[in-house]
Amino acid sequence: MAKYKTLTFAAVHMGVAFAVVGTLTGSWVLGGAVALIEPACNTLAYFLHELAWERKAQPMDKAPDAQRDPASHACSRPGKAPAALTTA
């Protein structure tokens, strides 16, 4: 999904950048250059942002067993304190 959202975001962003810079400077060549460079950088950042959110939203069933089951940790088992917590 992130790929398609990124492509549509890029198209809209390039159009806006072209119009704004072209209008402000009066140079449609400069508007075209900025419309290619700045949105390309912003689109990459947006894509990475979307990927991060998709990974954050993944269900816990894809996590390793030790992350899902608190009982599998040494600290949560009675009589099984980690070596760092035991006294010599």
Beta strands, then each sheet from edge to edge (+ up, - down):
end
